Amino acid sequence: MRKKECEKCKKDFRIMFRVQYTADKNWVFLCTDCVSEVKRDNEDYRYGGTWKY
Ligand SMILES: [Zn+2]
């Protein structure tokens, strides 16, 4: 089973969200929990799709 590591909490997940959440506009993969954390009041937040592994 393929998995991908969340950029923020460093755990492995099978469903990841491709997002930007910092001013440098890098695309990173985050898990559901981390996405709801970083998107709060964040002008740099962009959603780039859901990826299943
Ligand atoms: Zn995470």
N, CA, C, O and the ligand as a Tripos MOL2 file, in Angstrom:
@<TRIPOS>MOLECULE
protein
  213   211    54     0     0
PROTEIN
NO_CHARGES

@<TRIPOS>ATOM
      1 N           0.8480   -1.2100    0.0000 N.3       1 MET1
      2 CA          0.0000    0.0000    0.0000 C.3       1 MET1
      3 C           0.8790    1.2530    0.0000 C.2       1 MET1
      4 O           1.7300    1.4360    0.8710 O.2       1 MET1
      5 N           0.6560    2.0880   -0.9740 N.am      2 ARG2
      6 CA          1.4510    3.3190   -1.0120 C.3       2 ARG2
      7 C           0.8480    4.3660   -0.0830 C.2       2 ARG2
      8 O          -0.3700    4.4790    0.0510 O.2       2 ARG2
      9 N           1.7290    5.1220    0.5480 N.am      3 LYS3
     10 CA          1.2840    6.1890    1.4260 C.3       3 LYS3
     11 C           2.1650    7.3990    1.1910 C.2       3 LYS3
     12 O           3.2240    7.3090    0.5700 O.2       3 LYS3
     13 N           1.7090    8.5280    1.6950 N.am      4 LYS4
     14 CA          2.5200    9.7320    1.5630 C.3       4 LYS4
     15 C           2.6020   10.4410    2.9040 C.2       4 LYS4
     16 O           1.6470   10.4470    3.6800 O.2       4 LYS4
     17 N           3.7640   11.0390    3.1650 N.am      5 GLU5
     18 CA          3.9860   11.6880    4.4510 C.3       5 GLU5
     19 C           3.4600   13.1170    4.4550 C.2       5 GLU5
     20 O           3.7070   13.8800    3.5210 O.2       5 GLU5
     21 N           2.7460   13.4680    5.4920 N.am      6 CYS6
     22 CA          2.2580   14.8390    5.6510 C.3       6 CYS6
     23 C           3.4430   15.7600    5.9610 C.2       6 CYS6
     24 O           4.2690   15.4630    6.8230 O.2       6 CYS6
     25 N           3.5060   16.8780    5.2410 N.am      7 GLU7
     26 CA          4.5900   17.8450    5.3730 C.3       7 GLU7
     27 C           4.6990   18.4250    6.7900 C.2       7 GLU7
     28 O           5.7830   18.7890    7.2460 O.2       7 GLU7
     29 N           3.5750   18.5000    7.4560 N.am      8 LYS8
     30 CA          3.5220   19.1960    8.7380 C.3       8 LYS8
     31 C           3.6720   18.2620    9.9400 C.2       8 LYS8
     32 O           4.5250   18.4890   10.7980 O.2       8 LYS8
     33 N           2.8550   17.2220   10.0060 N.am      9 CYS9
     34 CA          2.9180   16.3460   11.1770 C.3       9 CYS9
     35 C           3.8020   15.1200   10.9460 C.2       9 CYS9
     36 O           4.0510   14.3460   11.8710 O.2       9 CYS9
     37 N           4.2830   14.9430    9.6870 N.am     10 LYS10
     38 CA          5.2360   13.8790    9.3580 C.3      10 LYS10
     39 C           4.6880   12.4650    9.5710 C.2      10 LYS10
     40 O           5.4500   11.5170    9.7570 O.2      10 LYS10
     41 N           3.3700   12.3360    9.5410 N.am     11 LYS11
     42 CA          2.7850   11.0020    9.6020 C.3      11 LYS11
     43 C           2.3590   10.5780    8.2060 C.2      11 LYS11
     44 O           2.1950   11.4100    7.3130 O.2      11 LYS11
     45 N           2.1810    9.2750    8.0290 N.am     12 ASP12
     46 CA          1.7700    8.7590    6.7260 C.3      12 ASP12
     47 C           0.2520    8.6570    6.6140 C.2      12 ASP12
     48 O          -0.4290    8.2200    7.5420 O.2      12 ASP12
     49 N          -0.2620    9.0720    5.4540 N.am     13 PHE13
     50 CA         -1.7000    9.0020    5.2200 C.3      13 PHE13
     51 C          -1.9630    8.4950    3.8170 C.2      13 PHE13
     52 O          -1.1050    8.5940    2.9400 O.2      13 PHE13
     53 N          -3.1360    7.9580    3.6110 N.am     14 ARG14
     54 CA         -3.4990    7.4940    2.2740 C.3      14 ARG14
     55 C          -4.2620    8.5530    1.5050 C.2      14 ARG14
     56 O          -4.3160    8.5060    0.2760 O.2      14 ARG14
     57 N          -4.8540    9.5060    2.2060 N.am     15 ILE15
     58 CA         -5.5270   10.6090    1.5310 C.3      15 ILE15
     59 C          -4.8620   11.9150    1.9450 C.2      15 ILE15
     60 O          -4.7830   12.2510    3.1270 O.2      15 ILE15
     61 N          -4.3830   12.6460    0.9290 N.am     16 MET16
     62 CA         -3.6490   13.8680    1.2050 C.3      16 MET16
     63 C          -4.2540   15.0200    0.4060 C.2      16 MET16
     64 O          -4.8830   14.8140   -0.6320 O.2      16 MET16
     65 N          -4.0540   16.2200    0.9060 N.am     17 PHE17
     66 CA         -4.5340   17.4040    0.2190 C.3      17 PHE17
     67 C          -3.3490   18.2280   -0.2440 C.2      17 PHE17
     68 O          -2.4470   18.5450    0.5320 O.2      17 PHE17
     69 N          -3.3690   18.5670   -1.5280 N.am     18 ARG18
     70 CA         -2.2960   19.3680   -2.0890 C.3      18 ARG18
     71 C          -2.6680   20.8270   -1.8740 C.2      18 ARG18
     72 O          -3.6780   21.2930   -2.4010 O.2      18 ARG18
     73 N          -1.8690   21.5440   -1.1100 N.am     19 VAL19
     74 CA         -2.2050   22.9160   -0.7550 C.3      19 VAL19
     75 C          -0.9710   23.8190   -0.7440 C.2      19 VAL19
     76 O           0.1670   23.3630   -0.6320 O.2      19 VAL19
     77 N          -1.2430   25.1030   -0.8630 N.am     20 GLN20
     78 CA         -0.2430   26.1250   -0.5570 C.3      20 GLN20
     79 C          -0.7330   26.8090    0.7050 C.2      20 GLN20
     80 O          -1.9200   27.1150    0.8150 O.2      20 GLN20
     81 N           0.1480   27.0540    1.6510 N.am     21 TYR21
     82 CA         -0.2980   27.7910    2.8380 C.3      21 TYR21
     83 C           0.7360   28.7740    3.3580 C.2      21 TYR21
     84 O           0.5700   29.3530    4.4310 O.2      21 TYR21
     85 N           1.8130   28.9610    2.5880 N.am     22 THR22
     86 CA          2.8220   29.9230    3.0120 C.3      22 THR22
     87 C           3.0480   30.9370    1.8860 C.2      22 THR22
     88 O           2.6410   30.7100    0.7470 O.2      22 THR22
     89 N           3.6940   32.0450    2.2140 N.am     23 ALA23
     90 CA          3.8920   33.1210    1.2530 C.3      23 ALA23
     91 C           4.8250   32.7230    0.1090 C.2      23 ALA23
     92 O           4.8240   33.3740   -0.9360 O.2      23 ALA23
     93 N           5.6120   31.6780    0.2830 N.am     24 ASP24
     94 CA          6.5240   31.2700   -0.7960 C.3      24 ASP24
     95 C           5.8340   30.4480   -1.8880 C.2      24 ASP24
     96 O           6.4650   30.0900   -2.8820 O.2      24 ASP24
     97 N           4.5320   30.1450   -1.7090 N.am     25 LYS25
     98 CA          3.7120   29.4850   -2.7330 C.3      25 LYS25
     99 C           4.1840   28.0990   -3.1290 C.2      25 LYS25
    100 O           3.9310   27.6540   -4.2490 O.2      25 LYS25
    101 N           4.8590   27.4200   -2.2360 N.am     26 ASN26
    102 CA          5.2280   26.0390   -2.5210 C.3      26 ASN26
    103 C           4.0190   25.1250   -2.3260 C.2      26 ASN26
    104 O           3.2540   25.2820   -1.3750 O.2      26 ASN26
    105 N           3.8630   24.1720   -3.2400 N.am     27 TRP27
    106 CA          2.8060   23.1760   -3.0700 C.3      27 TRP27
    107 C           3.3190   22.0830   -2.1320 C.2      27 TRP27
    108 O           4.4030   21.5340   -2.3330 O.2      27 TRP27
    109 N           2.5370   21.7810   -1.1210 N.am     28 VAL28
    110 CA          2.9030   20.7120   -0.2050 C.3      28 VAL28
    111 C           1.7100   19.7860   -0.0010 C.2      28 VAL28
    112 O           0.5760   20.1440   -0.3200 O.2      28 VAL28
    113 N           1.9690   18.6070    0.5250 N.am     29 PHE29
    114 CA          0.8980   17.6520    0.8300 C.3      29 PHE29
    115 C           0.6450   17.6170    2.3280 C.2      29 PHE29
    116 O           1.5560   17.4030    3.1280 O.2      29 PHE29
    117 N          -0.6200   17.8350    2.6870 N.am     30 LEU30
    118 CA         -0.9960   17.8160    4.0990 C.3      30 LEU30
    119 C          -2.1500   16.8490    4.3310 C.2      30 LEU30
    120 O          -2.9200   16.5530    3.4170 O.2      30 LEU30
    121 N          -2.2600   16.3650    5.5550 N.am     31 CYS31
    122 CA         -3.3910   15.5110    5.9230 C.3      31 CYS31
    123 C          -4.5960   16.3900    6.2770 C.2      31 CYS31
    124 O          -4.4890   17.6120    6.3810 O.2      31 CYS31
    125 N          -5.7190   15.7450    6.4560 N.am     32 THR32
    126 CA         -6.9710   16.4770    6.7380 C.3      32 THR32
    127 C          -6.8520   17.3870    7.9610 C.2      32 THR32
    128 O          -7.2660   18.5460    7.9220 O.2      32 THR32
    129 N          -6.2870   16.8600    9.0400 N.am     33 ASP33
    130 CA         -6.1760   17.6260   10.2750 C.3      33 ASP33
    131 C          -5.3110   18.8690   10.0940 C.2      33 ASP33
    132 O          -5.6660   19.9520   10.5600 O.2      33 ASP33
    133 N          -4.1740   18.7090    9.4140 N.am     34 CYS34
    134 CA         -3.2630   19.8310    9.2300 C.3      34 CYS34
    135 C          -3.8550   20.8710    8.2880 C.2      34 CYS34
    136 O          -3.6250   22.0670    8.4650 O.2      34 CYS34
    137 N          -4.6160   20.4280    7.2860 N.am     35 VAL35
    138 CA         -5.2640   21.3820    6.3870 C.3      35 VAL35
    139 C          -6.2300   22.2770    7.1560 C.2      35 VAL35
    140 O          -6.2170   23.4970    6.9930 O.2      35 VAL35
    141 N          -7.0660   21.6680    7.9930 N.am     36 SER36
    142 CA         -8.0340   22.5030    8.7220 C.3      36 SER36
    143 C          -7.3310   23.4450    9.6760 C.2      36 SER36
    144 O          -7.8550   24.5070   10.0100 O.2      36 SER36
    145 N          -6.1390   23.0560   10.1160 N.am     37 GLU37
    146 CA         -5.3540   23.9250   10.9880 C.3      37 GLU37
    147 C          -4.7490   25.1080   10.2260 C.2      37 GLU37
    148 O          -4.8320   26.2480   10.6820 O.2      37 GLU37
    149 N          -4.1360   24.8360    9.0590 N.am     38 VAL38
    150 CA         -3.4130   25.9080    8.3620 C.3      38 VAL38
    151 C          -4.3280   26.8340    7.5700 C.2      38 VAL38
    152 O          -3.9600   27.9780    7.3050 O.2      38 VAL38
    153 N          -5.5200   26.3590    7.1850 N.am     39 LYS39
    154 CA         -6.3680   27.1890    6.3240 C.3      39 LYS39
    155 C          -7.0800   28.3000    7.0990 C.2      39 LYS39
    156 O          -7.5810   29.2550    6.5060 O.2      39 LYS39
    157 N          -7.1200   28.1700    8.4050 N.am     40 ARG40
    158 CA         -7.8130   29.1260    9.2620 C.3      40 ARG40
    159 C          -7.1900   30.5260    9.1590 C.2      40 ARG40
    160 O          -6.0120   30.7120    9.4630 O.2      40 ARG40
    161 N          -7.9810   31.4870    8.7370 N.am     41 ASP41
    162 CA         -7.5240   32.8880    8.6160 C.3      41 ASP41
    163 C          -6.2250   33.0120    7.8280 C.2      41 ASP41
    164 O          -5.3760   33.8400    8.1600 O.2      41 ASP41
    165 N          -6.0630   32.2050    6.7960 N.am     42 ASN42
    166 CA         -4.8060   32.2010    6.0530 C.3      42 ASN42
    167 C          -5.0270   32.6650    4.6130 C.2      42 ASN42
    168 O          -5.6350   31.9520    3.8140 O.2      42 ASN42
    169 N          -4.5390   33.8470    4.2880 N.am     43 GLU43
    170 CA         -4.7090   34.4080    2.9430 C.3      43 GLU43
    171 C          -3.8820   33.6710    1.9110 C.2      43 GLU43
    172 O          -4.1870   33.7330    0.7200 O.2      43 GLU43
    173 N          -2.8410   32.9730    2.3410 N.am     44 ASP44
    174 CA         -1.9680   32.2510    1.4150 C.3      44 ASP44
    175 C          -2.4910   30.8490    1.0960 C.2      44 ASP44
    176 O          -1.9190   30.1490    0.2600 O.2      44 ASP44
    177 N          -3.5710   30.4420    1.7560 N.am     45 TYR45
    178 CA         -4.0820   29.0920    1.5450 C.3      45 TYR45
    179 C          -4.7000   28.9170    0.1660 C.2      45 TYR45
    180 O          -5.5790   29.6840   -0.2290 O.2      45 TYR45
    181 N          -4.2410   27.9070   -0.5670 N.am     46 ARG46
    182 CA         -4.8300   27.5160   -1.8630 C.3      46 ARG46
    183 C          -4.9900   26.0090   -1.8780 C.2      46 ARG46
    184 O          -4.1190   25.2730   -1.4150 O.2      46 ARG46
    185 N          -6.1100   25.5620   -2.4150 N.am     47 TYR47
    186 CA         -6.3720   24.1350   -2.4910 C.3      47 TYR47
    187 C          -6.0560   23.6330   -3.8960 C.2      47 TYR47
    188 O          -6.5250   24.2060   -4.8790 O.2      47 TYR47
    189 N          -5.2710   22.5780   -3.9940 N.am     48 GLY48
    190 CA         -4.8590   22.0870   -5.2940 C.3      48 GLY48
    191 C          -5.3010   20.6690   -5.6190 C.2      48 GLY48
    192 O          -4.8300   20.0760   -6.5890 O.2      48 GLY48
    193 N          -6.2050   20.1250   -4.8120 N.am     49 GLY49
    194 CA         -6.7160   18.7990   -5.1410 C.3      49 GLY49
    195 C          -6.4910   17.7770   -4.0460 C.2      49 GLY49
    196 O          -5.6420   17.9460   -3.1710 O.2      49 GLY49
    197 N          -7.2730   16.7130   -4.1170 N.am     50 THR50
    198 CA         -7.1610   15.6130   -3.1560 C.3      50 THR50
    199 C          -6.4760   14.4440   -3.8370 C.2      50 THR50
    200 O          -6.8310   14.0710   -4.9550 O.2      50 THR50
    201 N          -5.5020   13.8710   -3.1660 N.am     51 TRP51
    202 CA         -4.7250   12.7720   -3.7410 C.3      51 TRP51
    203 C          -4.8980   11.5320   -2.8900 C.2      51 TRP51
    204 O          -4.7590   11.5710   -1.6680 O.2      51 TRP51
    205 N          -5.2030   10.4300   -3.5550 N.am     52 LYS52
    206 CA         -5.3220    9.1640   -2.8340 C.3      52 LYS52
    207 C          -4.1460    8.2700   -3.1880 C.2      52 LYS52
    208 O          -3.7720    8.1350   -4.3520 O.2      52 LYS52
    209 N          -3.5730    7.6620   -2.1550 N.am     53 TYR53
    210 CA         -2.4030    6.7980   -2.3570 C.3      53 TYR53
    211 C          -2.6930    5.3720   -1.9480 C.2      53 TYR53
    212 O          -1.8200    4.5110   -2.0520 O.2      53 TYR53
    213 ZN         -0.6100   16.2690    9.0320 Zn       54 ZN54
@<TRIPOS>BOND
     1     1     2 1
     2     2     3 1
     3     3     4 2
     4     3     5 am
     5     5     6 1
     6     6     7 1
     7     7     8 2
     8     7     9 am
     9     9    10 1
    10    10    11 1
    11    11    12 2
    12    11    13 am
    13    13    14 1
    14    14    15 1
    15    15    16 2
    16    15    17 am
    17    17    18 1
    18    18    19 1
    19    19    20 2
    20    19    21 am
    21    21    22 1
    22    22    23 1
    23    23    24 2
    24    23    25 am
    25    25    26 1
    26    26    27 1
    27    27    28 2
    28    27    29 am
    29    29    30 1
    30    30    31 1
    31    31    32 2
    32    31    33 am
    33    33    34 1
    34    34    35 1
    35    35    36 2
    36    35    37 am
    37    37    38 1
    38    38    39 1
    39    39    40 2
    40    39    41 am
    41    41    42 1
    42    42    43 1
    43    43    44 2
    44    43    45 am
    45    45    46 1
    46    46    47 1
    47    47    48 2
    48    47    49 am
    49    49    50 1
    50    50    51 1
    51    51    52 2
    52    51    53 am
    53    53    54 1
    54    54    55 1
    55    55    56 2
    56    55    57 am
    57    57    58 1
    58    58    59 1
    59    59    60 2
    60    59    61 am
    61    61    62 1
    62    62    63 1
    63    63    64 2
    64    63    65 am
    65    65    66 1
    66    66    67 1
    67    67    68 2
    68    67    69 am
    69    69    70 1
    70    70    71 1
    71    71    72 2
    72    71    73 am
    73    73    74 1
    74    74    75 1
    75    75    76 2
    76    75    77 am
    77    77    78 1
    78    78    79 1
    79    79    80 2
    80    79    81 am
    81    81    82 1
    82    82    83 1
    83    83    84 2
    84    83    85 am
    85    85    86 1
    86    86    87 1
    87    87    88 2
    88    87    89 am
    89    89    90 1
    90    90    91 1
    91    91    92 2
    92    91    93 am
    93    93    94 1
    94    94    95 1
    95    95    96 2
    96    95    97 am
    97    97    98 1
    98    98    99 1
    99    99   100 2
   100    99   101 am
   101   101   102 1
   102   102   103 1
   103   103   104 2
   104   103   105 am
   105   105   106 1
   106   106   107 1
   107   107   108 2
   108   107   109 am
   109   109   110 1
   110   110   111 1
   111   111   112 2
   112   111   113 am
   113   113   114 1
   114   114   115 1
   115   115   116 2
   116   115   117 am
   117   117   118 1
   118   118   119 1
   119   119   120 2
   120   119   121 am
   121   121   122 1
   122   122   123 1
   123   123   124 2
   124   123   125 am
   125   125   126 1
   126   126   127 1
   127   127   128 2
   128   127   129 am
   129   129   130 1
   130   130   131 1
   131   131   132 2
   132   131   133 am
   133   133   134 1
   134   134   135 1
   135   135   136 2
   136   135   137 am
   137   137   138 1
   138   138   139 1
   139   139   140 2
   140   139   141 am
   141   141   142 1
   142   142   143 1
   143   143   144 2
   144   143   145 am
   145   145   146 1
   146   146   147 1
   147   147   148 2
   148   147   149 am
   149   149   150 1
   150   150   151 1
   151   151   152 2
   152   151   153 am
   153   153   154 1
   154   154   155 1
   155   155   156 2
   156   155   157 am
   157   157   158 1
   158   158   159 1
   159   159   160 2
   160   159   161 am
   161   161   162 1
   162   162   163 1
   163   163   164 2
   164   163   165 am
   165   165   166 1
   166   166   167 1
   167   167   168 2
   168   167   169 am
   169   169   170 1
   170   170   171 1
   171   171   172 2
   172   171   173 am
   173   173   174 1
   174   174   175 1
   175   175   176 2
   176   175   177 am
   177   177   178 1
   178   178   179 1
   179   179   180 2
   180   179   181 am
   181   181   182 1
   182   182   183 1
   183   183   184 2
   184   183   185 am
   185   185   186 1
   186   186   187 1
   187   187   188 2
   188   187   189 am
   189   189   190 1
   190   190   191 1
   191   191   192 2
   192   191   193 am
   193   193   194 1
   194   194   195 1
   195   195   196 2
   196   195   197 am
   197   197   198 1
   198   198   199 1
   199   199   200 2
   200   199   201 am
   201   201   202 1
   202   202   203 1
   203   203   204 2
   204   203   205 am
   205   205   206 1
   206   206   207 1
   207   207   208 2
   208   207   209 am
   209   209   210 1
   210   210   211 1
   211   211   212 2
@<TRIPOS>SUBSTRUCTURE
     1 MET1         2 RESIDUE 1 A MET
     2 ARG2         6 RESIDUE 1 A ARG
     3 LYS3        10 RESIDUE 1 A LYS
     4 LYS4        14 RESIDUE 1 A LYS
     5 GLU5        18 RESIDUE 1 A GLU
     6 CYS6        22 RESIDUE 1 A CYS
     7 GLU7        26 RESIDUE 1 A GLU
     8 LYS8        30 RESIDUE 1 A LYS
     9 CYS9        34 RESIDUE 1 A CYS
    10 LYS10       38 RESIDUE 1 A LYS
    11 LYS11       42 RESIDUE 1 A LYS
    12 ASP12       46 RESIDUE 1 A ASP
    13 PHE13       50 RESIDUE 1 A PHE
    14 ARG14       54 RESIDUE 1 A ARG
    15 ILE15       58 RESIDUE 1 A ILE
    16 MET16       62 RESIDUE 1 A MET
    17 PHE17       66 RESIDUE 1 A PHE
    18 ARG18       70 RESIDUE 1 A ARG
    19 VAL19       74 RESIDUE 1 A VAL
    20 GLN20       78 RESIDUE 1 A GLN
    21 TYR21       82 RESIDUE 1 A TYR
    22 THR22       86 RESIDUE 1 A THR
    23 ALA23       90 RESIDUE 1 A ALA
    24 ASP24       94 RESIDUE 1 A ASP
    25 LYS25       98 RESIDUE 1 A LYS
    26 ASN26      102 RESIDUE 1 A ASN
    27 TRP27      106 RESIDUE 1 A TRP
    28 VAL28      110 RESIDUE 1 A VAL
    29 PHE29      114 RESIDUE 1 A PHE
    30 LEU30      118 RESIDUE 1 A LEU
    31 CYS31      122 RESIDUE 1 A CYS
    32 THR32      126 RESIDUE 1 A THR
    33 ASP33      130 RESIDUE 1 A ASP
    34 CYS34      134 RESIDUE 1 A CYS
    35 VAL35      138 RESIDUE 1 A VAL
    36 SER36      142 RESIDUE 1 A SER
    37 GLU37      146 RESIDUE 1 A GLU
    38 VAL38      150 RESIDUE 1 A VAL
    39 LYS39      154 RESIDUE 1 A LYS
    40 ARG40      158 RESIDUE 1 A ARG
    41 ASP41      162 RESIDUE 1 A ASP
    42 ASN42      166 RESIDUE 1 A ASN
    43 GLU43      170 RESIDUE 1 A GLU
    44 ASP44      174 RESIDUE 1 A ASP
    45 TYR45      178 RESIDUE 1 A TYR
    46 ARG46      182 RESIDUE 1 A ARG
    47 TYR47      186 RESIDUE 1 A TYR
    48 GLY48      190 RESIDUE 1 A GLY
    49 GLY49      194 RESIDUE 1 A GLY
    50 THR50      198 RESIDUE 1 A THR
    51 TRP51      202 RESIDUE 1 A TRP
    52 LYS52      206 RESIDUE 1 A LYS
    53 TYR53      210 RESIDUE 1 A TYR
    54 ZN54       213 GROUP 0 **** ****
